């Protein structure tokens, strides 16, 4: 009986590879940027070894709740430490914060805009089982849901000194926990 249990354990371990223990089903993270709903959480579920679906929710600080849904395509499988990727997300990607022109301080209100965001970056998961890591991405705001029209309207109204269109290139940073 003892020998059969030992034999069973040895056979089972020999068929179990390290890749079966690696976190490759998905991950959840906290961070800043579009996929995190501006500042919040993001969950990711693998639908293929190199593709995943992503959803995030967070706060925009000045304009309420932010969200993002999308997909990511990885160049390397989950077994690799560095996983370069491209991503596409749709959700809140721009915010106009209302400030007091005299003091320059924020009044705590604003307007949010949703649009399409394209990204290129990497996921760097550490440890033997790749359970913890960092998320980094440079994103391009392909569409911003009428934000430029709103800025032009506000500038023309005379109530604002001048509002510039923020850049379309942003950075996203996060910390991930794999499962």
Secondary structure per residue as TSV (DSSP state, phi and psi in degrees):
chain	resnum	aa	ss	phi	psi
A	1	X	-	360.0	-45.4
A	2	X	H	-62.5	-43.0
A	3	X	H	-66.2	-36.0
A	4	X	H	-69.6	-36.8
A	5	X	H	-66.4	-41.9
A	6	X	H	-64.5	-43.3
A	7	X	H	-61.8	-44.1
A	8	X	H	-61.2	-42.8
A	9	X	H	-64.6	-42.9
A	10	X	H	-64.4	-43.8
A	11	X	H	-64.4	-43.6
A	12	X	H	-62.0	-45.4
A	13	X	H	-65.9	-33.2
A	14	X	H	-69.7	-28.2
A	15	X	H	-89.3	-10.4
A	16	X	-	-93.7	116.2
A	17	X	-	-95.0	167.6
A	18	X	H	-61.9	-34.3
A	19	X	H	-63.4	-26.4
A	20	X	H	-71.4	-21.7
A	21	X	H	-93.8	-13.8
A	22	X	S	-73.5	142.6
A	23	X	-	-68.2	99.3
A	24	X	-	-130.8	8.0
A	25	X	S	-80.8	-35.8
A	26	X	E	169.5	-167.0
A	27	X	E	-159.4	164.1
A	28	X	E	-132.0	143.0
A	29	X	E	-143.9	164.7
A	30	X	E	-120.6	141.3
A	31	X	E	178.9	-168.6
A	32	X	E	-123.6	144.6
A	33	X	E	128.5	173.7
A	34	X	G	-54.8	-50.2
A	35	X	G	-62.5	-16.7
A	36	X	G	-98.3	14.1
A	37	X	T	67.1	30.8
A	38	X	E	85.8	-68.1
A	39	X	E	-133.4	111.5
A	40	X	E	177.5	-142.3
A	41	X	E	-119.6	155.9
A	42	X	E	-141.4	132.9
A	43	X	E	-112.2	146.9
A	44	X	E	-137.4	132.5
A	45	X	E	-124.9	127.0
A	46	X	E	-73.5	128.4
A	47	X	E	-107.6	-6.4
A	48	X	E	-163.1	157.5
A	49	X	T	-54.4	-26.3
A	50	X	T	-118.8	6.2
A	51	X	E	-130.9	143.9
A	52	X	E	-142.9	157.9
A	53	X	E	-101.8	144.8
A	54	X	E	-134.1	142.2
A	55	X	E	-146.3	138.4
A	56	X	E	-138.7	154.7
A	57	X	E	-143.7	142.8
A	58	X	E	-167.7	-159.0
A	59	X	E	-116.1	144.7
A	60	X	-	-92.7	-3.2
A	61	X	S	72.5	-54.5
A	62	X	S	-96.2	-17.5
A	63	X	S	-135.4	28.8
A	64	X	S	87.4	-148.0
A	65	X	E	-78.6	137.9
A	66	X	E	-114.0	156.0
A	67	X	E	-148.5	164.3
A	68	X	E	-158.9	139.4
A	69	X	E	-130.6	145.4
A	70	X	E	-177.4	-162.4
A	71	X	E	-140.2	154.3
A	72	X	E	-131.3	139.6
A	73	X	E	-116.7	119.3
A	74	X	E	-96.9	143.3
A	75	X	S	-82.9	-25.9
A	76	X	S	-118.6	150.7
A	77	X	-	-73.6	172.3
A	78	X	T	-62.2	-21.4
A	79	X	T	-68.8	-21.8
A	80	X	S	-83.0	146.0
A	81	X	S	-69.0	-48.2
A	82	X	E	-98.2	125.7
A	83	X	E	-125.8	85.5
A	84	X	E	-59.2	150.6
A	85	X	E	-156.2	165.1
A	86	X	E	-122.4	151.6
A	87	X	E	-142.6	157.2
A	88	X	E	-135.1	125.7
A	89	X	E	-132.4	150.3
A	90	X	E	-123.9	132.4
A	91	X	E	163.3	-163.7
A	92	X	E	-67.6	118.3
A	93	X	E	-128.1	-0.6
A	94	X	E	-147.4	146.7
A	95	X	E	-139.8	137.3
A	96	X	E	-107.0	120.7
A	97	X	E	-97.8	133.5
A	98	X	E	-83.9	128.9
A	99	X	E	-121.2	158.1
A	100	X	-	-82.3	113.6
A	101	X	T	-60.2	-33.1
A	102	X	T	-69.3	-44.2
A	103	X	T	-99.1	-20.3
A	104	X	-	79.4	4.1
A	105	X	-	-88.6	149.5
A	106	X	E	-74.4	140.6
A	107	X	E	-90.3	-1.6
A	108	X	E	84.0	13.4
A	109	X	E	-128.5	165.6
A	110	X	E	-179.0	-172.3
A	111	X	E	-131.0	140.1
A	112	X	E	-111.2	154.3
A	113	X	E	-134.0	139.5
A	114	X	E	-107.2	153.7
A	115	X	E	-174.5	-175.8
A	116	X	E	-89.6	132.8
A	117	X	E	-126.0	129.7
A	118	X	E	-109.6	141.0
A	119	X	E	-139.2	157.8
A	120	X	E	-138.9	130.7
A	121	X	E	-171.2	-153.8
A	122	X	E	-150.7	154.1
A	123	X	E	-115.5	123.4
A	124	X	E	-115.4	102.6
A	125	X	E	-101.1	135.2
A	126	X	E	-112.3	170.3
A	127	X	T	86.8	166.8
A	128	X	T	-61.9	-34.7
A	129	X	T	-103.1	4.6
A	130	X	T	54.2	50.2
A	131	X	-	-97.4	-18.3
A	132	X	E	-133.1	146.9
A	133	X	E	-176.5	-174.6
A	134	X	E	-117.3	147.9
A	135	X	E	-116.8	127.2
A	136	X	E	-139.8	136.7
A	137	X	E	-154.1	143.1
A	138	X	E	-104.5	125.3
A	139	X	E	-117.4	152.6
A	140	X	E	-118.0	124.8
A	141	X	E	-81.6	95.3
A	142	X	S	-67.8	-41.9
A	143	X	-	-134.3	151.1
A	144	X	-	-130.2	24.1
A	145	X	T	54.0	43.0
A	146	X	T	85.8	13.0
A	147	X	H	-63.8	-41.5
A	148	X	H	-63.1	-37.9
A	149	X	H	-61.6	-42.1
A	150	X	H	-65.2	-41.0
A	151	X	H	-63.2	-44.8
A	152	X	H	-61.7	-42.0
A	153	X	H	-61.9	-44.6
A	154	X	H	-66.3	-41.5
A	155	X	H	-64.2	-38.2
A	156	X	H	-74.7	-21.9
A	157	X	H	-70.3	-22.2
A	158	X	S	86.0	-7.8
A	159	X	S	-83.4	-11.6
A	160	X	S	-121.2	138.6
A	161	X	S	-62.8	-55.0
A	162	X	-	-172.0	132.1
A	163	X	-	-119.6	123.3
A	164	X	-	-90.0	151.2
A	165	X	-	-77.0	118.6
A	166	X	-	-64.6	158.7
A	167	X	-	-61.7	159.0
A	168	X	S	-91.8	-5.4
A	169	X	E	-102.4	128.6
A	170	X	E	-133.7	166.7
A	171	X	E	-115.8	142.1
A	172	X	E	-121.5	133.5
A	173	X	E	-133.8	142.3
A	174	X	E	-160.0	167.5
A	175	X	E	-118.1	129.9
A	176	X	E	-115.3	147.7
A	177	X	E	-120.0	118.1
A	178	X	E	-87.5	152.9
A	179	X	-	-142.6	360.0
